[in-house]
Amino acid sequence: MDRRRQIQQWLAIRERDGLTYRELSRRVGVPANTLAHWAWRLRRDAADRPSGGSEFIELIDPSAPHDTPSSRVEIVTRSDRRVIVDAHIDVAVLTRILLAVERC
């Protein structure tokens, strides 16, 4: 796995678990200032991408049994905003949520 992908996964854990950079640093063994720099760099890179709508990516929990469908979906927009919703959410409701998140 490349370094960028590994850092992205660690930062996703930080966001999911509500950790500080220092707490994540202790957990993964990478200096807190390195993690903060990568977070800034990834946000900057995401902001530099051309807009044209949201790009959605479904991330599946690797620890979930493969024969059981996930009941949650994590959506990542082009601006790197993440929304976790029930997999069976109404499309109209999801659309309103994503529009509101993108305005923040």
N, CA, C and O atoms as CSV, one atom per row, in Angstrom:
chain,resi,resn,atom,element,x,y,z
A,1,MET,N,N,0.858,-1.182,0.000
A,1,MET,CA,C,0.000,0.000,0.000
A,1,MET,C,C,0.900,1.240,0.000
A,1,MET,O,O,1.890,1.297,0.729
A,2,ASP,N,N,0.549,2.222,-0.816
A,2,ASP,CA,C,1.380,3.420,-0.866
A,2,ASP,C,C,1.139,4.302,0.358
A,2,ASP,O,O,0.134,4.175,1.058
A,3,ARG,N,N,2.081,5.185,0.585
A,3,ARG,CA,C,2.057,6.033,1.789
A,3,ARG,C,C,0.801,6.912,1.836
A,3,ARG,O,O,0.178,7.049,2.889
A,4,ARG,N,N,0.433,7.503,0.702
A,4,ARG,CA,C,-0.736,8.385,0.658
A,4,ARG,C,C,-1.996,7.638,1.082
A,4,ARG,O,O,-2.779,8.150,1.882
A,5,ARG,N,N,-2.197,6.437,0.553
A,5,ARG,CA,C,-3.384,5.637,0.879
A,5,ARG,C,C,-3.389,5.279,2.366
A,5,ARG,O,O,-4.435,5.319,3.013
A,6,GLN,N,N,-2.215,4.930,2.905
A,6,GLN,CA,C,-2.124,4.579,4.332
A,6,GLN,C,C,-2.497,5.779,5.202
A,6,GLN,O,O,-3.257,5.643,6.161
A,7,ILE,N,N,-1.964,6.941,4.868
A,7,ILE,CA,C,-2.274,8.161,5.633
A,7,ILE,C,C,-3.770,8.457,5.550
A,7,ILE,O,O,-4.384,8.811,6.556
A,8,GLN,N,N,-4.361,8.316,4.370
A,8,GLN,CA,C,-5.800,8.561,4.215
A,8,GLN,C,C,-6.599,7.635,5.124
A,8,GLN,O,O,-7.576,8.059,5.742
A,9,GLN,N,N,-6.190,6.382,5.205
A,9,GLN,CA,C,-6.905,5.443,6.081
A,9,GLN,C,C,-6.758,5.843,7.540
A,9,GLN,O,O,-7.730,5.794,8.293
A,10,TRP,N,N,-5.558,6.238,7.951
A,10,TRP,CA,C,-5.364,6.673,9.334
A,10,TRP,C,C,-6.192,7.913,9.640
A,10,TRP,O,O,-6.792,8.007,10.711
A,11,LEU,N,N,-6.232,8.870,8.706
A,11,LEU,CA,C,-7.015,10.083,8.931
A,11,LEU,C,C,-8.509,9.783,8.970
A,11,LEU,O,O,-9.256,10.449,9.686
A,12,ALA,N,N,-8.949,8.787,8.208
A,12,ALA,CA,C,-10.352,8.368,8.271
A,12,ALA,C,C,-10.666,7.784,9.650
A,12,ALA,O,O,-11.745,8.019,10.196
A,13,ILE,N,N,-9.734,7.030,10.206
A,13,ILE,CA,C,-9.899,6.484,11.560
A,13,ILE,C,C,-9.973,7.630,12.568
A,13,ILE,O,O,-10.792,7.610,13.487
A,14,ARG,N,N,-9.105,8.631,12.383
A,14,ARG,CA,C,-9.107,9.795,13.281
A,14,ARG,C,C,-10.477,10.469,13.272
A,14,ARG,O,O,-11.034,10.790,14.322
A,15,GLU,N,N,-11.002,10.675,12.081
A,15,GLU,CA,C,-12.301,11.340,11.962
A,15,GLU,C,C,-13.414,10.476,12.543
A,15,GLU,O,O,-14.269,10.964,13.281
A,16,ARG,N,N,-13.396,9.194,12.205
A,16,ARG,CA,C,-14.443,8.285,12.669
A,16,ARG,C,C,-14.463,8.179,14.194
A,16,ARG,O,O,-15.527,8.192,14.814
A,17,ASP,N,N,-13.270,8.073,14.788
A,17,ASP,CA,C,-13.180,7.868,16.237
A,17,ASP,C,C,-13.075,9.167,17.031
A,17,ASP,O,O,-13.046,9.141,18.262
A,18,GLY,N,N,-13.019,10.313,16.329
A,18,GLY,CA,C,-12.933,11.597,17.016
A,18,GLY,C,C,-11.615,11.806,17.743
A,18,GLY,O,O,-11.582,12.400,18.820
A,19,LEU,N,N,-10.529,11.318,17.157
A,19,LEU,CA,C,-9.217,11.414,17.793
A,19,LEU,C,C,-8.534,12.734,17.461
A,19,LEU,O,O,-8.799,13.340,16.422
A,20,THR,N,N,-7.657,13.170,18.351
A,20,THR,CA,C,-6.776,14.292,18.033
A,20,THR,C,C,-5.608,13.729,17.230
A,20,THR,O,O,-5.417,12.515,17.162
A,21,TYR,N,N,-4.828,14.623,16.622
A,21,TYR,CA,C,-3.643,14.148,15.898
A,21,TYR,C,C,-2.674,13.464,16.864
A,21,TYR,O,O,-2.027,12.481,16.503
A,22,ARG,N,N,-2.577,13.973,18.066
A,22,ARG,CA,C,-1.678,13.377,19.054
A,22,ARG,C,C,-2.131,11.954,19.424
A,22,ARG,O,O,-1.305,11.048,19.532
A,23,GLU,N,N,-3.433,11.764,19.614
A,23,GLU,CA,C,-3.948,10.423,19.933
A,23,GLU,C,C,-3.715,9.466,18.772
A,23,GLU,O,O,-3.305,8.322,18.973
A,24,LEU,N,N,-3.979,9.939,17.554
A,24,LEU,CA,C,-3.735,9.097,16.387
A,24,LEU,C,C,-2.249,8.790,16.250
A,24,LEU,O,O,-1.872,7.677,15.885
A,25,SER,N,N,-1.410,9.776,16.543
A,25,SER,CA,C,0.034,9.589,16.479
A,25,SER,C,C,0.481,8.446,17.386
A,25,SER,O,O,1.275,7.596,16.984
A,26,ARG,N,N,-0.032,8.437,18.603
A,26,ARG,CA,C,0.314,7.357,19.542
A,26,ARG,C,C,-0.170,6.008,19.019
A,26,ARG,O,O,0.491,4.987,19.210
A,27,ARG,N,N,-1.317,6.010,18.365
A,27,ARG,CA,C,-1.914,4.763,17.875
A,27,ARG,C,C,-1.141,4.180,16.688
A,27,ARG,O,O,-0.952,2.966,16.604
A,28,VAL,N,N,-0.692,5.057,15.762
A,28,VAL,CA,C,-0.090,4.553,14.519
A,28,VAL,C,C,1.424,4.747,14.449
A,28,VAL,O,O,2.072,4.217,13.546
A,29,GLY,N,N,1.996,5.504,15.396
A,29,GLY,CA,C,3.446,5.664,15.425
A,29,GLY,C,C,4.006,6.654,14.417
A,29,GLY,O,O,5.165,6.543,14.017
A,30,VAL,N,N,3.199,7.615,14.006
A,30,VAL,CA,C,3.629,8.667,13.081
A,30,VAL,C,C,3.500,9.992,13.820
A,30,VAL,O,O,2.496,10.215,14.496
A,31,PRO,N,N,4.492,10.883,13.710
A,31,PRO,CA,C,4.416,12.157,14.434
A,31,PRO,C,C,3.124,12.922,14.123
A,31,PRO,O,O,2.654,12.933,12.986
A,32,ALA,N,N,2.564,13.559,15.150
A,32,ALA,CA,C,1.307,14.296,15.012
A,32,ALA,C,C,1.411,15.402,13.966
A,32,ALA,O,O,0.470,15.626,13.205
A,33,ASN,N,N,2.553,16.095,13.924
A,33,ASN,CA,C,2.682,17.173,12.936
A,33,ASN,C,C,2.732,16.623,11.504
A,33,ASN,O,O,2.307,17.307,10.573
A,34,THR,N,N,3.239,15.410,11.315
A,34,THR,CA,C,3.231,14.777,9.995
A,34,THR,C,C,1.800,14.463,9.588
A,34,THR,O,O,1.416,14.686,8.439
A,35,LEU,N,N,1.007,13.946,10.523
A,35,LEU,CA,C,-0.395,13.628,10.237
A,35,LEU,C,C,-1.174,14.909,9.908
A,35,LEU,O,O,-1.977,14.929,8.975
A,36,ALA,N,N,-0.936,15.963,10.672
A,36,ALA,CA,C,-1.633,17.231,10.429
A,36,ALA,C,C,-1.242,17.802,9.063
A,36,ALA,O,O,-2.087,18.327,8.338
A,37,HIS,N,N,0.043,17.695,8.721
A,37,HIS,CA,C,0.491,18.185,7.409
A,37,HIS,C,C,-0.183,17.396,6.285
A,37,HIS,O,O,-0.648,17.979,5.305
A,38,TRP,N,N,-0.235,16.084,6.429
A,38,TRP,CA,C,-0.889,15.260,5.404
A,38,TRP,C,C,-2.364,15.610,5.287
A,38,TRP,O,O,-2.895,15.662,4.178
A,39,ALA,N,N,-3.029,15.848,6.397
A,39,ALA,CA,C,-4.449,16.214,6.360
A,39,ALA,C,C,-4.621,17.522,5.590
A,39,ALA,O,O,-5.525,17.643,4.763
A,40,TRP,N,N,-3.760,18.493,5.860
A,40,TRP,CA,C,-3.808,19.763,5.140
A,40,TRP,C,C,-3.556,19.547,3.649
A,40,TRP,O,O,-4.263,20.087,2.798
A,41,ARG,N,N,-2.538,18.749,3.356
A,41,ARG,CA,C,-2.173,18.488,1.955
A,41,ARG,C,C,-3.311,17.800,1.202
A,41,ARG,O,O,-3.608,18.165,0.064
A,42,LEU,N,N,-3.939,16.823,1.818
A,42,LEU,CA,C,-5.040,16.109,1.172
A,42,LEU,C,C,-6.246,17.020,0.958
A,42,LEU,O,O,-6.908,16.935,-0.076
A,43,ARG,N,N,-6.540,17.900,1.939
A,43,ARG,CA,C,-7.630,18.873,1.767
A,43,ARG,C,C,-7.317,19.833,0.627
A,43,ARG,O,O,-8.185,20.157,-0.184
A,44,ARG,N,N,-6.071,20.283,0.577
A,44,ARG,CA,C,-5.655,21.202,-0.490
A,44,ARG,C,C,-5.779,20.521,-1.858
A,44,ARG,O,O,-6.308,21.112,-2.800
A,45,ASP,N,N,-5.297,19.294,-1.964
A,45,ASP,CA,C,-5.385,18.555,-3.222
A,45,ASP,C,C,-6.838,18.349,-3.640
A,45,ASP,O,O,-7.167,18.446,-4.823
A,46,ALA,N,N,-7.708,18.063,-2.667
A,46,ALA,CA,C,-9.124,17.859,-2.970
A,46,ALA,C,C,-9.748,19.162,-3.470
A,46,ALA,O,O,-10.582,19.145,-4.375
A,47,ALA,N,N,-9.346,20.285,-2.884
A,47,ALA,CA,C,-9.891,21.575,-3.296
A,47,ALA,C,C,-9.412,21.963,-4.685
A,47,ALA,O,O,-10.098,22.697,-5.396
A,48,ASP,N,N,-8.237,21.476,-5.078
A,48,ASP,CA,C,-7.673,21.793,-6.389
A,48,ASP,C,C,-8.307,20.988,-7.521
A,48,ASP,O,O,-8.170,21.351,-8.689
A,49,ARG,N,N,-9.003,19.896,-7.185
A,49,ARG,CA,C,-9.638,19.091,-8.227
A,49,ARG,C,C,-10.765,19.875,-8.873
A,49,ARG,O,O,-11.477,20.614,-8.193
A,50,PRO,N,N,-10.934,19.724,-10.171
A,50,PRO,CA,C,-12.035,20.438,-10.820
A,50,PRO,C,C,-13.372,19.950,-10.304
A,50,PRO,O,O,-13.572,18.759,-10.064
A,51,SER,N,N,-14.292,20.906,-10.136
A,51,SER,CA,C,-15.618,20.519,-9.679
A,51,SER,C,C,-16.430,20.046,-10.860
A,51,SER,O,O,-15.990,20.146,-12.006
A,52,GLY,N,N,-17.566,19.553,-10.598
A,52,GLY,CA,C,-18.413,19.027,-11.655
A,52,GLY,C,C,-19.353,18.010,-11.053
A,52,GLY,O,O,-19.737,17.032,-11.695
A,53,GLY,N,N,-19.714,18.256,-9.814
A,53,GLY,CA,C,-20.584,17.319,-9.135
A,53,GLY,C,C,-19.794,16.549,-8.108
A,53,GLY,O,O,-18.566,16.623,-8.051
A,54,SER,N,N,-20.504,15.826,-7.318
A,54,SER,CA,C,-19.863,15.041,-6.270
A,54,SER,C,C,-19.486,13.676,-6.801
A,54,SER,O,O,-20.181,13.092,-7.632
A,55,GLU,N,N,-18.392,13.195,-6.308
A,55,GLU,CA,C,-17.944,11.855,-6.619
A,55,GLU,C,C,-18.207,11.024,-5.377
A,55,GLU,O,O,-17.768,11.391,-4.287
A,56,PHE,N,N,-18.901,9.932,-5.517
A,56,PHE,CA,C,-19.269,9.121,-4.373
A,56,PHE,C,C,-18.462,7.834,-4.369
A,56,PHE,O,O,-18.262,7.201,-5.406
A,57,ILE,N,N,-18.012,7.470,-3.207
A,57,ILE,CA,C,-17.251,6.245,-3.041
A,57,ILE,C,C,-17.845,5.505,-1.859
A,57,ILE,O,O,-17.999,6.078,-0.781
A,58,GLU,N,N,-18.179,4.250,-2.048
A,58,GLU,CA,C,-18.682,3.446,-0.946
A,58,GLU,C,C,-17.505,2.687,-0.359
A,58,GLU,O,O,-16.787,1.981,-1.067
A,59,LEU,N,N,-17.319,2.840,0.938
A,59,LEU,CA,C,-16.254,2.135,1.629
A,59,LEU,C,C,-16.881,1.046,2.474
A,59,LEU,O,O,-17.756,1.314,3.298
A,60,ILE,N,N,-16.439,-0.165,2.273
A,60,ILE,CA,C,-16.967,-1.314,2.999
A,60,ILE,C,C,-16.040,-1.632,4.157
A,60,ILE,O,O,-14.821,-1.662,3.990
A,61,ASP,N,N,-16.604,-1.866,5.311
A,61,ASP,CA,C,-15.838,-2.242,6.493
A,61,ASP,C,C,-15.205,-3.603,6.239
A,61,ASP,O,O,-15.927,-4.588,6.085
A,62,PRO,N,N,-13.866,-3.688,6.191
A,62,PRO,CA,C,-13.215,-4.962,5.893
A,62,PRO,C,C,-13.424,-6.010,6.987
A,62,PRO,O,O,-13.236,-7.201,6.740
A,63,SER,N,N,-13.811,-5.584,8.190
A,63,SER,CA,C,-14.027,-6.549,9.263
A,63,SER,C,C,-15.439,-7.130,9.242
A,63,SER,O,O,-15.734,-8.079,9.969
A,64,ALA,N,N,-16.310,-6.560,8.409
A,64,ALA,CA,C,-17.686,-7.072,8.317
A,64,ALA,C,C,-17.687,-8.392,7.566
A,64,ALA,O,O,-16.917,-8.564,6.621
A,65,PRO,N,N,-18.544,-9.332,7.972
A,65,PRO,CA,C,-18.630,-10.599,7.240
A,65,PRO,C,C,-18.987,-10.335,5.783
A,65,PRO,O,O,-19.833,-9.491,5.488
A,66,HIS,N,N,-18.340,-11.059,4.874
A,66,HIS,CA,C,-18.543,-10.823,3.448
A,66,HIS,C,C,-19.914,-11.254,2.960
A,66,HIS,O,O,-20.377,-10.780,1.923
A,67,ASP,N,N,-20.568,-12.142,3.687
A,67,ASP,CA,C,-21.877,-12.608,3.244
A,67,ASP,C,C,-23.020,-11.765,3.803
A,67,ASP,O,O,-24.187,-12.016,3.500
A,68,THR,N,N,-22.680,-10.755,4.629
A,68,THR,CA,C,-23.689,-9.889,5.215
A,68,THR,C,C,-23.543,-8.495,4.623
A,68,THR,O,O,-22.480,-7.887,4.752
A,69,PRO,N,N,-24.582,-7.972,3.977
A,69,PRO,CA,C,-24.466,-6.631,3.410
A,69,PRO,C,C,-24.315,-5.586,4.510
A,69,PRO,O,O,-24.930,-5.685,5.572
A,70,SER,N,N,-23.492,-4.595,4.237
A,70,SER,CA,C,-23.282,-3.517,5.193
A,70,SER,C,C,-24.550,-2.679,5.295
A,70,SER,O,O,-25.213,-2.423,4.289
A,71,SER,N,N,-24.885,-2.257,6.504
A,71,SER,CA,C,-26.077,-1.423,6.666
A,71,SER,C,C,-25.703,0.052,6.662
A,71,SER,O,O,-26.582,0.913,6.711
A,72,ARG,N,N,-24.399,0.356,6.604
A,72,ARG,CA,C,-23.950,1.742,6.563
A,72,ARG,C,C,-23.099,1.966,5.319
A,72,ARG,O,O,-22.403,1.072,4.839
A,73,VAL,N,N,-23.182,3.185,4.822
A,73,VAL,CA,C,-22.394,3.582,3.667
A,73,VAL,C,C,-21.694,4.882,4.012
A,73,VAL,O,O,-22.316,5.805,4.537
A,74,GLU,N,N,-20.414,4.961,3.722
A,74,GLU,CA,C,-19.676,6.214,3.896
A,74,GLU,C,C,-19.528,6.836,2.521
A,74,GLU,O,O,-19.033,6.203,1.588
A,75,ILE,N,N,-19.961,8.081,2.408
A,75,ILE,CA,C,-19.889,8.810,1.146
A,75,ILE,C,C,-18.837,9.898,1.304
A,75,ILE,O,O,-18.853,10.667,2.265
A,76,VAL,N,N,-17.916,9.945,0.335
A,76,VAL,CA,C,-16.872,10.954,0.330
A,76,VAL,C,C,-17.073,11.816,-0.911
A,76,VAL,O,O,-17.065,11.311,-2.034
A,77,THR,N,N,-17.252,13.116,-0.704
A,77,THR,CA,C,-17.451,14.016,-1.843
A,77,THR,C,C,-16.093,14.473,-2.368
A,77,THR,O,O,-15.065,14.223,-1.739
A,78,ARG,N,N,-16.091,15.133,-3.503
A,78,ARG,CA,C,-14.838,15.629,-4.080
A,78,ARG,C,C,-14.128,16.601,-3.140
A,78,ARG,O,O,-12.902,16.704,-3.175
A,79,SER,N,N,-14.865,17.301,-2.319
A,79,SER,CA,C,-14.242,18.232,-1.376
A,79,SER,C,C,-13.816,17.532,-0.095
A,79,SER,O,O,-13.503,18.183,0.903
A,80,ASP,N,N,-13.804,16.207,-0.126
A,80,ASP,CA,C,-13.339,15.358,0.976
A,80,ASP,C,C,-14.211,15.450,2.219
A,80,ASP,O,O,-13.735,15.224,3.331
A,81,ARG,N,N,-15.464,15.775,2.039
A,81,ARG,CA,C,-16.410,15.727,3.151
A,81,ARG,C,C,-16.974,14.315,3.196
A,81,ARG,O,O,-17.268,13.722,2.158
A,82,ARG,N,N,-17.122,13.780,4.401
A,82,ARG,CA,C,-17.579,12.412,4.582
A,82,ARG,C,C,-18.929,12.394,5.295
A,82,ARG,O,O,-19.150,13.117,6.266
A,83,VAL,N,N,-19.816,11.555,4.788
A,83,VAL,CA,C,-21.132,11.387,5.386
A,83,VAL,C,C,-21.377,9.890,5.498
A,83,VAL,O,O,-21.237,9.161,4.516
A,84,ILE,N,N,-21.740,9.433,6.683
A,84,ILE,CA,C,-22.063,8.022,6.882
A,84,ILE,C,C,-23.564,7.924,7.096
A,84,ILE,O,O,-24.120,8.564,7.989
A,85,VAL,N,N,-24.210,7.119,6.271
A,85,VAL,CA,C,-25.665,6.997,6.327
A,85,VAL,C,C,-26.061,5.534,6.260
A,85,VAL,O,O,-25.268,4.667,5.894
A,86,ASP,N,N,-27.308,5.287,6.622
A,86,ASP,CA,C,-27.871,3.954,6.471
A,86,ASP,C,C,-27.924,3.628,4.984
A,86,ASP,O,O,-28.268,4.490,4.175
A,87,ALA,N,N,-27.591,2.409,4.617
A,87,ALA,CA,C,-27.553,2.011,3.210
A,87,ALA,C,C,-28.916,2.115,2.539
A,87,ALA,O,O,-28.993,2.166,1.311
A,88,HIS,N,N,-29.978,2.148,3.311
A,88,HIS,CA,C,-31.329,2.172,2.747
A,88,HIS,C,C,-31.969,3.558,2.838
A,88,HIS,O,O,-33.193,3.680,2.818
A,89,ILE,N,N,-31.145,4.594,2.937
A,89,ILE,CA,C,-31.672,5.953,3.060
A,89,ILE,C,C,-32.414,6.359,1.781
A,89,ILE,O,O,-32.047,5.963,0.675
A,90,ASP,N,N,-33.439,7.139,1.964
A,90,ASP,CA,C,-34.203,7.658,0.837
A,90,ASP,C,C,-33.311,8.591,0.014
A,90,ASP,O,O,-32.610,9.433,0.575
A,91,VAL,N,N,-33.336,8.446,-1.299
A,91,VAL,CA,C,-32.465,9.223,-2.176
A,91,VAL,C,C,-32.712,10.720,-2.030
A,91,VAL,O,O,-31.755,11.494,-2.032
A,92,ALA,N,N,-33.944,11.146,-1.906
A,92,ALA,CA,C,-34.254,12.574,-1.767
A,92,ALA,C,C,-33.665,13.132,-0.473
A,92,ALA,O,O,-33.123,14.237,-0.457
A,93,VAL,N,N,-33.773,12.368,0.604
A,93,VAL,CA,C,-33.210,12.799,1.889
A,93,VAL,C,C,-31.694,12.882,1.784
A,93,VAL,O,O,-31.093,13.853,2.243
A,94,LEU,N,N,-31.077,11.878,1.189
A,94,LEU,CA,C,-29.625,11.867,1.017
A,94,LEU,C,C,-29.167,13.063,0.184
A,94,LEU,O,O,-28.162,13.697,0.503
A,95,THR,N,N,-29.887,13.363,-0.858
A,95,THR,CA,C,-29.536,14.503,-1.711
A,95,THR,C,C,-29.555,15.800,-0.918
A,95,THR,O,O,-28.639,16.613,-1.043
A,96,ARG,N,N,-30.580,16.005,-0.107
A,96,ARG,CA,C,-30.660,17.223,0.712
A,96,ARG,C,C,-29.516,17.280,1.714
A,96,ARG,O,O,-28.946,18.346,1.947
A,97,ILE,N,N,-29.179,16.146,2.306
A,97,ILE,CA,C,-28.070,16.105,3.271
A,97,ILE,C,C,-26.768,16.483,2.585
A,97,ILE,O,O,-26.017,17.312,3.097
A,98,LEU,N,N,-26.494,15.888,1.436
A,98,LEU,CA,C,-25.237,16.162,0.745
A,98,LEU,C,C,-25.140,17.615,0.276
A,98,LEU,O,O,-24.070,18.219,0.342
A,99,LEU,N,N,-26.231,18.163,-0.187
A,99,LEU,CA,C,-26.232,19.569,-0.583
A,99,LEU,C,C,-25.921,20.472,0.609
A,99,LEU,O,O,-25.169,21.438,0.489
A,100,ALA,N,N,-26.506,20.147,1.752
A,100,ALA,CA,C,-26.253,20.939,2.964
A,100,ALA,C,C,-24.802,20.796,3.408
A,100,ALA,O,O,-24.177,21.784,3.792
A,101,VAL,N,N,-24.265,19.598,3.362
A,101,VAL,CA,C,-22.875,19.369,3.770
A,101,VAL,C,C,-21.920,20.122,2.862
A,101,VAL,O,O,-20.952,20.714,3.339
A,102,GLU,N,N,-22.174,20.108,1.577
A,102,GLU,CA,C,-21.294,20.789,0.631
A,102,GLU,C,C,-21.318,22.311,0.789
A,102,GLU,O,O,-20.363,22.986,0.404
A,103,ARG,N,N,-22.389,22.851,1.345
A,103,ARG,CA,C,-22.477,24.300,1.563
A,103,ARG,C,C,-21.680,24.748,2.793
A,103,ARG,O,O,-21.383,25.933,2.938
A,104,CYS,N,N,-21.341,23.825,3.660
A,104,CYS,CA,C,-20.613,24.173,4.908
A,104,CYS,C,C,-19.193,24.587,4.616
A,104,CYS,O,O,-18.443,24.910,5.537
